[in-house]
Amino acid sequence: MAAPTTAPIDLSAAYLMAPTALADWLVIAPIGLMILLGAVLMMVRHRLHLHGWIAIPGLAALVLLDGMLLWRVVHHGPFTMTAGRWLPPFGISFTADLFGALMAFVAAVVALAAGIYALRDIDASGRRYGFFPFLMLLMAGVTGAFLTGDIFNLYVWFEVLLISSFGLLILGSEREQVDGALKYAILNLLGTTLFLIAVGYLYAIFGTLNMADIARQAGDYHGTAPLMTLTALFVLAFAMKAAAFPVNFWLPASYHTPRIVVSALFGGLLTKVGVYALMRVMVMLFPLQREDLSLVIAVSAALSMVLGALGALAQSDLRRMAGFAVIAGIGNVMAGVAIGGPTGVSGAILYALHSIVTMTALYLLIGEAARVGGSWSLQTLGGIYRKAPWVAASAFVIFFATAGLPPFSGLWPKIVLLKAALDIGAWWLSASILFSAFILTLALGRVFLLAFWRPQPAGAAVTVTTGTVERSAPLVGLVAIIVFFGLFPELPVRLSQEAAIGLADPTAYIQSVFPTGGAE
């Protein structure tokens, strides 16, 4: 029987004894806000007229919070908050570095644009089915994935955004939506299962799930643990999430089925969470294994770019065309991961940021084109230039940006990636980037000529043209971002370079989690 003791217990080895600074709450405030708003919207689910009044200010507040978070990281470096006052690696950490803060901020901006667009695109039935609560939950999952410092929590946030995405996919319960949701669910659940297996494998090797803890230990296990098997599992799981070749076929089979604003959110955000996770794990945690797998990743990137562009050229349905354009963009991001180094990774980050905005804008553009032209098909669309000049002007900018043509935002990440590929002698990867851009230019030029420039074919559906500028306000806002950062790329280029350096050398990230070195 143990003798009683009155000796004081020293909790400082396991607990954070000092109160948490108010500014540190910024790292979890965006996630908490989205969960809270989702709950509030559920409580007023029968008062449909209140949904927009709650959701849009909430998304604007999300942009503000993520902007403040980004500002703090830019000026003061990464910072961490650990749940329950447990010191890491015992507690679950949320860590904001420049890469995660950039992705979270840009995601919030496009979510606000999509939310405003949804005020007119989602009818009473869609609101009754829960569009806005699902949107809040989706953004909680996306933001949580970008800001978590724990790899199991990354899996949890994937699950959160998947649950909400299932609800958004079948909004309306049409047969086409259920079919698309089934294909989406099967492949994503398979990817999630592989991710969970990899997480269990990782814990068995390292005995920790804290990313900073893994980053500082990974070098010690090189050659003594089956890290290649582990990283191959991660690459396959995240390739499924990102819709990279050869596990990309689910995306064009499902993204064309929901409401167009839902497709815009998916095309802009969900695949980028996959490439974010790939970069976080392969560049920051396992750089040596990334080097060994670089050829495999590069081949997948090249095939994603080329087949995505060719798929876009072959489509007559604008929604399917956009899905293949998303796949081509994912190939460009993966090319940067395969190349590695500060230039390659910065090109991948810059392209991911550009793609979040541009792919969201592309889907919203398609929604406006279909509304004006009365169809999703190039066989019946036409004359949009005369009926809706605002939509046609937006199409010109978005198509150029998607193809990587000057003077818009898509040009600069392509230049960075081309330079990085040529610097390491990967001429075939450079050729793939250029060939993909050329085919995408043909595909999007074909869409512009048929849907926007030529007169509408005889016998086509009656069109609705009133209120075009008002409805296009979110689209015009995204186009303005594309134009601005195309003409003034210095800030995003500089931030992406600093974010890439922070990924390749995670010393500041680790110190934010273990400021005194922590227990080994």
C-alpha positions as CSV (number, residue, x, y, z in Angstrom):
1,M,0.0,0.0,0.0
2,A,1.5,3.3,-1.1
3,A,2.2,5.8,1.7
4,P,0.4,9.1,1.4
5,T,2.5,12.0,0.4
6,T,2.1,15.8,0.7
7,A,5.0,16.6,-1.6
8,P,3.9,19.1,-4.3
9,I,3.6,17.7,-7.8
10,D,5.6,19.5,-10.5
11,L,3.2,19.9,-13.4
12,S,5.5,22.1,-15.4
13,A,6.9,19.1,-17.3
14,A,3.5,18.3,-18.8
15,Y,1.4,21.4,-18.5
16,L,1.6,25.0,-19.8
17,M,1.5,26.9,-16.5
18,A,1.4,30.5,-18.0
19,P,-2.0,31.8,-19.3
20,T,-2.4,31.7,-23.1
21,A,-1.8,35.1,-24.7
22,L,-4.9,36.6,-26.4
23,A,-3.2,36.8,-29.8
24,D,-2.5,33.1,-29.7
25,W,-6.2,32.4,-29.9
26,L,-6.1,33.6,-33.5
27,V,-4.9,30.2,-34.7
28,I,-8.1,28.5,-33.6
29,A,-10.6,31.4,-33.8
30,P,-11.4,30.8,-37.5
31,I,-12.2,27.1,-36.9
32,G,-14.3,27.9,-33.8
33,L,-16.2,30.6,-35.6
34,M,-17.2,28.2,-38.5
35,I,-18.3,25.5,-36.1
36,L,-20.3,28.0,-34.0
37,L,-22.0,29.5,-37.1
38,G,-22.8,26.0,-38.4
39,A,-24.5,25.2,-35.1
40,V,-26.4,28.5,-35.1
41,L,-27.6,27.9,-38.7
42,M,-28.8,24.5,-37.7
43,M,-30.8,26.0,-34.9
44,V,-32.6,28.4,-37.3
45,R,-32.8,25.9,-40.1
46,H,-36.5,26.6,-40.6
47,R,-36.0,30.4,-40.8
48,L,-34.5,30.4,-44.3
49,H,-34.5,34.1,-44.7
50,L,-31.9,34.4,-41.9
51,H,-29.4,32.0,-43.4
52,G,-27.7,34.6,-45.7
53,W,-27.7,37.2,-43.0
54,I,-25.8,34.9,-40.7
55,A,-23.5,33.2,-43.2
56,I,-22.2,36.1,-45.2
57,P,-21.1,38.3,-42.2
58,G,-19.7,35.1,-40.7
59,L,-17.6,34.4,-43.9
60,A,-16.5,38.0,-43.9
61,A,-15.4,37.6,-40.3
62,L,-13.5,34.5,-41.3
63,V,-11.6,36.5,-44.0
64,L,-10.8,39.1,-41.3
65,L,-9.5,36.5,-38.8
66,D,-7.4,34.7,-41.3
67,G,-6.1,38.0,-42.6
68,M,-5.0,38.9,-39.0
69,L,-3.5,35.5,-38.6
70,L,-1.5,35.9,-41.8
71,W,-0.4,39.4,-40.8
72,R,0.9,38.0,-37.4
73,V,2.8,35.1,-39.0
74,V,4.4,37.4,-41.6
75,H,5.6,39.8,-39.0
76,H,6.3,37.5,-36.1
77,G,6.9,34.0,-37.6
78,P,5.1,30.7,-36.8
79,F,3.2,30.3,-33.5
80,T,1.4,27.4,-31.8
81,M,-1.4,26.8,-29.4
82,T,-1.8,23.4,-27.8
83,A,-5.2,22.2,-26.5
84,G,-5.9,21.5,-22.9
85,R,-2.8,23.3,-21.7
86,W,-0.9,20.0,-22.3
87,L,2.6,20.7,-23.5
88,P,3.5,19.2,-26.9
89,P,3.8,16.5,-28.0
90,F,1.2,15.3,-25.5
91,G,-1.5,17.9,-26.4
92,I,-3.0,18.5,-29.8
93,S,-1.3,21.5,-31.4
94,F,-2.5,24.0,-33.9
95,T,0.4,25.7,-35.6
96,A,0.2,28.6,-38.0
97,D,3.2,29.0,-40.3
98,L,3.3,31.1,-43.5
99,F,2.3,28.2,-45.8
100,G,-0.8,27.3,-43.7
101,A,-1.8,30.9,-43.1
102,L,-1.6,31.8,-46.8
103,M,-3.7,28.9,-47.8
104,A,-6.3,29.6,-45.1
105,F,-6.6,33.2,-46.0
106,V,-7.1,32.6,-49.7
107,A,-9.6,29.8,-49.0
108,A,-11.6,32.2,-46.8
109,V,-11.7,34.8,-49.6
110,V,-13.1,32.4,-52.2
111,A,-15.5,31.0,-49.7
112,L,-16.9,34.5,-49.1
113,A,-17.3,35.0,-52.9
114,A,-19.0,31.6,-53.2
115,G,-21.3,32.4,-50.3
116,I,-22.4,35.7,-51.9
117,Y,-23.0,33.9,-55.2
118,A,-25.0,31.2,-53.4
119,L,-27.5,33.9,-52.1
120,R,-29.0,33.7,-55.6
121,D,-27.8,30.4,-56.8
122,I,-29.2,28.3,-53.9
123,D,-33.0,28.3,-53.8
124,A,-35.3,27.7,-50.7
125,S,-35.1,24.0,-51.2
126,G,-31.3,24.0,-51.2
127,R,-31.3,26.1,-48.0
128,R,-33.7,23.8,-46.4
129,Y,-31.4,20.9,-47.2
130,G,-28.7,22.8,-45.3
131,F,-26.4,24.5,-47.8
132,F,-25.2,27.2,-45.5
133,P,-24.6,24.9,-42.4
134,F,-22.7,22.5,-44.7
135,L,-20.7,25.4,-46.0
136,M,-19.7,26.5,-42.5
137,L,-18.7,22.9,-41.7
138,L,-16.7,22.6,-44.9
139,M,-14.7,25.8,-44.1
140,A,-14.1,24.5,-40.5
141,G,-12.6,21.3,-42.1
142,V,-10.6,23.2,-44.7
143,T,-9.2,25.8,-42.2
144,G,-8.5,23.1,-39.6
145,A,-6.5,21.1,-42.1
146,F,-4.4,24.1,-43.0
147,L,-3.7,25.1,-39.4
148,T,-3.3,21.8,-37.5
149,G,0.1,20.8,-36.2
150,D,-0.9,17.2,-35.5
151,I,-1.1,14.6,-38.3
152,F,-4.0,12.7,-36.8
153,N,-5.9,15.9,-36.5
154,L,-5.2,16.5,-40.2
155,Y,-7.0,13.2,-40.8
156,V,-9.9,14.4,-38.5
157,W,-10.3,17.6,-40.5
158,F,-10.3,15.7,-43.7
159,E,-13.2,13.7,-42.3
160,V,-15.0,16.9,-41.3
161,L,-14.7,18.4,-44.8
162,L,-15.7,15.1,-46.4
163,I,-18.9,14.8,-44.3
164,S,-19.9,18.3,-45.3
165,S,-19.0,17.8,-48.9
166,F,-21.2,14.7,-49.1
167,G,-24.1,16.8,-48.0
168,L,-23.3,19.5,-50.5
169,L,-23.0,17.0,-53.3
170,I,-26.5,15.6,-53.0
171,L,-28.1,18.9,-52.3
172,G,-31.5,18.5,-54.1
173,S,-31.3,14.6,-54.2
174,E,-31.4,14.4,-58.0
175,R,-30.4,11.1,-59.6
176,E,-27.3,12.6,-61.3
177,Q,-26.2,14.1,-57.9
178,V,-26.5,10.8,-56.1
179,D,-24.6,9.0,-58.8
180,G,-21.8,11.6,-58.7
181,A,-21.7,11.5,-54.9
182,L,-21.3,7.7,-54.9
183,K,-18.2,7.9,-57.2
184,Y,-16.9,10.7,-55.1
185,A,-17.5,8.9,-51.8
186,I,-15.9,5.6,-52.8
187,L,-12.6,7.0,-54.0
188,N,-12.4,9.5,-51.2
189,L,-13.2,7.0,-48.5
190,L,-10.5,4.7,-50.0
191,G,-8.0,7.6,-49.8
192,T,-9.1,8.3,-46.3
193,T,-8.6,4.7,-45.3
194,L,-5.1,4.7,-46.7
195,F,-4.4,7.9,-44.9
196,L,-5.5,6.4,-41.6
197,I,-3.4,3.3,-42.2
198,A,-0.4,5.5,-42.9
199,V,-1.0,7.5,-39.7
200,G,-1.1,4.3,-37.6
201,Y,2.1,3.2,-39.3
202,L,3.7,6.5,-38.6
203,Y,2.7,6.3,-34.9
204,A,4.2,2.8,-34.6
205,I,7.5,4.1,-35.9
206,F,7.8,7.5,-34.2
207,G,5.5,7.2,-31.1
208,T,4.2,10.7,-31.8
209,L,1.8,12.4,-34.1
210,N,3.0,16.0,-33.6
211,M,4.4,17.2,-36.9
212,A,7.1,19.3,-35.3
213,D,8.2,16.3,-33.2
214,I,8.2,14.1,-36.3
215,A,10.2,16.6,-38.3
216,R,13.0,16.8,-35.7
217,Q,13.2,13.0,-35.4
218,A,12.8,11.9,-39.0
219,G,16.5,12.2,-39.9
220,D,17.4,9.8,-37.0
221,Y,15.2,7.0,-38.5
222,H,16.6,7.2,-42.1
223,G,17.8,3.8,-43.0
224,T,16.6,2.2,-39.8
225,A,12.8,2.3,-40.3
226,P,10.6,1.5,-43.3
227,L,10.0,5.2,-44.1
228,M,9.8,4.6,-47.9
229,T,6.7,2.4,-47.4
230,L,5.2,5.0,-45.1
231,T,5.8,7.9,-47.4
232,A,4.5,5.9,-50.4
233,L,1.2,5.3,-48.5
234,F,1.0,9.1,-47.9
235,V,1.7,9.9,-51.5
236,L,-1.0,7.6,-52.7
237,A,-3.6,8.8,-50.2
238,F,-3.0,12.4,-50.9
239,A,-2.9,11.8,-54.7
240,M,-6.4,10.4,-54.4
241,K,-7.5,13.5,-52.4
242,A,-5.9,15.8,-54.9
243,A,-7.2,13.9,-58.0
244,A,-3.7,13.3,-59.4
245,F,-3.0,10.6,-62.0
246,P,-3.7,7.7,-61.9
247,V,-6.5,8.1,-59.3
248,N,-8.1,11.2,-60.8
249,F,-11.0,9.7,-62.7
250,W,-13.5,10.3,-59.8
251,L,-13.3,14.1,-60.1
252,P,-14.7,14.8,-63.6
253,A,-17.3,12.0,-62.9
254,S,-18.6,13.9,-59.8
255,Y,-17.8,17.6,-59.8
256,H,-20.2,18.4,-62.6
257,T,-23.3,17.0,-60.7
258,P,-23.9,19.4,-57.9
259,R,-25.1,23.1,-58.0
260,I,-22.4,25.2,-59.7
261,V,-21.5,27.1,-56.5
262,V,-20.8,23.7,-54.8
263,S,-18.6,22.7,-57.8
264,A,-16.8,26.0,-57.4
265,L,-16.0,25.4,-53.8
266,F,-14.9,21.8,-54.5
267,G,-12.7,22.8,-57.5
268,G,-11.1,25.7,-55.7
269,L,-10.6,24.2,-52.3
270,L,-10.9,20.4,-51.8
271,T,-8.2,19.3,-54.1
272,K,-5.9,21.9,-52.7
273,V,-6.2,20.4,-49.3
274,G,-4.8,17.2,-50.8
275,V,-1.8,18.9,-52.3
276,Y,-1.3,21.0,-49.1
277,A,-1.1,17.8,-47.1
278,L,1.3,16.2,-49.7
279,M,3.6,19.2,-49.5
280,R,3.4,19.4,-45.7
281,V,4.3,15.7,-45.2
282,M,6.8,15.2,-48.1
283,V,8.7,18.5,-48.0
284,M,8.7,19.3,-44.3
285,L,8.6,15.8,-42.6
286,F,10.2,13.4,-45.1
287,P,12.5,15.4,-47.5
288,L,14.9,12.5,-48.0
289,Q,12.0,10.2,-49.0
290,R,10.6,12.9,-51.2
291,E,13.9,13.0,-53.1
292,D,13.7,9.2,-53.6
293,L,10.1,9.3,-54.8
294,S,10.6,12.5,-56.9
295,L,10.6,10.6,-60.3
296,V,7.3,8.9,-59.4
297,I,5.7,12.2,-58.4
298,A,7.1,13.9,-61.5
299,V,5.6,11.2,-63.8
300,S,2.3,11.5,-62.0
301,A,2.5,15.3,-62.3
302,A,3.3,15.2,-66.1
303,L,0.5,12.8,-66.8
304,S,-2.0,14.8,-64.7
305,M,-1.1,17.9,-66.6
306,V,-1.3,16.5,-70.1
307,L,-4.3,14.2,-69.6
308,G,-6.1,16.9,-67.8
309,A,-5.6,19.3,-70.6
310,L,-6.5,16.7,-73.3
311,G,-9.6,15.8,-71.3
312,A,-10.7,19.5,-71.2
313,L,-10.2,19.8,-75.0
314,A,-12.4,16.7,-75.5
315,Q,-15.4,18.0,-73.5
316,S,-18.6,19.7,-74.8
317,D,-20.1,20.1,-71.3
318,L,-18.5,23.1,-69.6
319,R,-18.7,21.6,-66.1
320,R,-16.8,18.5,-67.2
321,M,-14.2,20.7,-69.0
322,A,-13.6,22.6,-65.7
323,G,-13.1,19.4,-63.9
324,F,-10.3,18.4,-66.2
325,A,-8.8,21.9,-65.9
326,V,-8.6,21.3,-62.2
327,I,-6.7,18.0,-62.7
328,A,-4.2,19.8,-65.0
329,G,-3.6,22.4,-62.3
330,I,-3.0,19.7,-59.7
331,G,-0.3,18.3,-62.0
332,N,1.5,21.7,-62.0
333,V,1.5,21.8,-58.2
334,M,2.8,18.2,-58.0
335,A,5.5,19.1,-60.5
336,G,6.8,21.6,-58.0
337,V,6.8,19.0,-55.2
338,A,8.7,16.6,-57.5
339,I,11.3,19.2,-58.4
340,G,11.8,20.2,-54.7
341,G,14.2,22.9,-53.6
342,P,13.1,26.4,-52.7
343,T,12.3,27.3,-56.3
344,G,10.2,24.2,-57.0
345,V,8.3,24.3,-53.8
346,S,7.7,28.1,-54.0
347,G,6.3,27.5,-57.5
348,A,4.0,24.8,-56.2
349,I,2.7,27.1,-53.4
350,L,2.2,30.0,-55.8
351,Y,0.4,27.8,-58.3
352,A,-1.9,26.4,-55.5
353,L,-2.8,29.9,-54.3
354,H,-3.5,31.0,-57.9
355,S,-5.5,27.8,-58.6
356,I,-7.8,28.3,-55.5
357,V,-8.9,31.6,-56.9
358,T,-8.9,30.8,-60.6
359,M,-10.7,27.4,-60.4
360,T,-13.4,28.9,-58.1
361,A,-13.8,31.8,-60.6
362,L,-13.9,29.3,-63.6
363,Y,-16.9,27.4,-62.1
364,L,-18.8,30.6,-61.2
365,L,-18.1,31.8,-64.8
366,I,-19.6,28.6,-66.2
367,G,-22.6,29.1,-64.0
368,E,-23.2,32.6,-65.4
369,A,-22.6,31.4,-68.9
370,A,-25.1,28.7,-68.5
371,R,-27.7,31.1,-67.0
372,V,-27.3,33.5,-69.9
373,G,-27.0,30.9,-72.6
374,G,-29.6,28.4,-71.2
375,S,-27.3,25.4,-71.4
376,W,-24.1,23.7,-70.2
377,S,-23.3,22.4,-73.7
378,L,-21.1,24.0,-76.3
379,Q,-23.5,22.6,-78.9
380,T,-26.2,25.0,-77.9
381,L,-24.4,27.9,-76.3
382,G,-23.6,31.0,-78.2
383,G,-23.9,34.8,-78.3
384,I,-22.9,35.4,-74.7
385,Y,-20.6,38.2,-75.7
386,R,-23.5,40.3,-77.0
387,K,-25.9,39.4,-74.2
388,A,-23.6,39.7,-71.2
389,P,-20.4,41.6,-71.9
390,W,-19.4,41.4,-68.2
391,V,-19.5,37.6,-68.3
392,A,-17.5,37.6,-71.6
393,A,-14.8,39.9,-70.2
394,S,-14.5,37.8,-67.1
395,A,-14.2,34.7,-69.3
396,F,-11.3,36.3,-71.2
397,V,-9.4,36.9,-68.0
398,I,-10.1,33.6,-66.4
399,F,-9.3,31.6,-69.5
400,F,-5.9,33.3,-69.9
401,A,-5.1,32.8,-66.2
402,T,-6.1,29.1,-66.3
403,A,-3.8,28.5,-69.3
404,G,-1.0,30.5,-67.7
405,L,-0.9,33.3,-70.3
406,P,0.1,36.9,-69.6
407,P,-0.6,39.2,-68.0
408,F,-2.7,37.4,-65.4
409,S,-1.9,35.5,-62.3
410,G,-1.4,32.1,-63.9
411,L,1.7,33.3,-65.7
412,W,4.0,33.6,-62.7
413,P,3.8,30.2,-61.1
414,K,4.3,28.6,-64.6
415,I,7.5,30.7,-65.0
416,V,8.8,29.7,-61.6
417,L,8.0,26.0,-62.2
418,L,9.6,26.1,-65.7
419,K,12.8,27.7,-64.3
420,A,12.9,25.1,-61.5
421,A,12.6,22.2,-63.9
422,L,15.2,23.5,-66.2
423,D,17.6,24.2,-63.4
424,I,17.7,20.5,-62.5
425,G,17.7,19.3,-66.1
426,A,14.2,18.0,-66.2
427,W,13.5,19.1,-69.7
428,W,10.7,16.6,-70.2
429,L,8.8,18.0,-67.2
430,S,9.3,21.5,-68.6
431,A,7.9,20.2,-71.9
432,S,4.9,18.7,-70.1
433,I,4.2,22.1,-68.4
434,L,4.3,23.9,-71.8
435,F,2.4,21.3,-73.7
436,S,-0.3,21.2,-71.1
437,A,-0.6,25.0,-71.2
438,F,-0.8,24.9,-75.0
439,I,-3.6,22.3,-75.0
440,L,-5.5,24.2,-72.3
441,T,-5.2,27.3,-74.4
442,L,-6.8,25.5,-77.3
443,A,-9.5,24.0,-75.1
444,L,-10.4,27.3,-73.5
445,G,-10.1,29.2,-76.8
446,R,-12.6,26.8,-78.3
447,V,-15.0,27.5,-75.5
448,F,-14.7,31.2,-76.0
449,L,-15.2,31.0,-79.7
450,L,-18.2,28.7,-79.5
451,A,-20.0,29.9,-76.3
452,F,-19.2,33.6,-76.3
453,W,-18.2,34.8,-79.7
454,R,-20.4,33.0,-82.3
455,P,-24.2,33.7,-82.5
456,Q,-26.4,31.4,-80.6
457,P,-27.5,28.4,-82.7
458,A,-31.0,28.5,-84.0
459,G,-33.5,26.7,-81.9
460,A,-31.5,27.0,-78.7
461,A,-33.1,27.6,-75.3
462,V,-34.6,31.0,-74.4
463,T,-32.1,32.9,-72.4
464,V,-32.3,35.1,-69.3
465,T,-30.1,38.1,-69.3
466,T,-31.4,40.5,-66.6
467,G,-29.3,41.4,-63.6
468,T,-26.1,40.0,-65.0
469,V,-23.7,42.5,-63.5
470,E,-25.4,42.2,-60.1
471,R,-25.3,38.4,-60.1
472,S,-21.7,38.5,-61.3
473,A,-20.4,40.7,-58.5
474,P,-18.5,37.7,-56.7
475,L,-17.1,36.6,-60.0
476,V,-15.9,40.1,-60.9
477,G,-14.3,40.3,-57.4
478,L,-12.3,37.1,-58.1
479,V,-11.4,38.4,-61.6
480,A,-10.0,41.6,-60.0
481,I,-7.8,39.5,-57.8
482,I,-6.5,37.5,-60.8
483,V,-5.8,40.7,-62.7
484,F,-4.2,42.5,-59.7
485,F,-1.8,39.7,-58.9
486,G,-1.0,39.2,-62.5
487,L,0.1,42.8,-62.9
488,F,1.7,43.1,-59.4
489,P,3.0,39.7,-58.5
490,E,5.8,40.8,-56.1
491,L,3.9,40.1,-52.9
492,P,2.5,36.6,-53.6
493,V,5.9,35.6,-55.2
494,R,7.8,36.8,-52.1
495,L,5.4,35.2,-49.6
496,S,5.4,31.9,-51.5
497,Q,9.2,31.9,-51.5
498,E,9.3,32.5,-47.8
499,A,6.7,29.8,-47.2
500,A,8.8,27.4,-49.2
501,I,11.9,28.2,-47.2
502,G,9.9,27.6,-44.0
503,L,8.8,24.2,-45.3
504,A,12.3,23.1,-46.3
505,D,13.8,24.3,-43.1
506,P,11.2,23.9,-40.4
507,T,13.4,25.2,-37.6
508,A,11.1,28.1,-36.8
509,Y,8.1,25.8,-37.0
510,I,9.7,23.4,-34.5
511,Q,10.7,26.2,-32.2
512,S,7.2,27.6,-32.1
513,V,6.0,24.2,-30.9
514,F,9.0,23.4,-28.6
515,P,10.3,26.9,-27.7
516,T,12.7,25.5,-25.0
517,G,13.7,22.4,-27.0
518,G,11.1,20.1,-25.3
519,A,11.6,16.6,-24.0
520,E,13.4,14.3,-26.4
